[in-house]
């Protein structure tokens, strides 16, 4: 009896769907890009200078309003045409408006004689609030300057009335447009602006909230003539 053999066709290995191949390639490229060095992180400083005036006033400092391009940790560059780009290799230590709010509070604490300075989330009862807008915080080219501009309003916390308002500006030369030099120039310009803000607020005539139980806020009692 002759033996018989049965042959089977070779089993084909499954091939990955063609539509998945670009996804795998993009993932590999993303992994290669993320392996680069992490950007350096730069903080902003709070200057110290003794400034007299407005003793005994409680102030709340709000986070500055800002456009989306400024509500970031990236260091901004703007050319003469208004075109915006960002400096690679560096970033701010926090979201920029929140970082400026913190350093402005620190500057008031370092420099002024105000009774108390805090942020609205603290729950503190204030005499006035500072409402601001971050209008510029960038390296301007081709002049190569750090430019800081903040619009500030003093608002009565009790009545909501705007007591005073002013725009503060400062420019500082930058040696070269890289992360370290840009951060240094913008920190210097912001320090000048924050000290100007503290001087302005401390020298302003600020309304005060009447405190419960404060004898000075009560109507004087008229003395009756003896009968």
Secondary structure, DSSP 8 states (H G I E B T S, - for coil): -----------------HHHHHHHHHHHHHHHHHTS---EEE------------TT-EEEE---B--TTTSSSEEEEE-TT--EEEEEEEEESS-HHHHHHHHHHHHHHHH---SEEE-GGG----SEEEEEEEEEEEEETTTTEEEEEEEEEEEETTT--EEEEEEEEEEEE-SSSSHHHHHHHHHHHHHHHHHHHHHHHHHS-------TT-GGGS---------
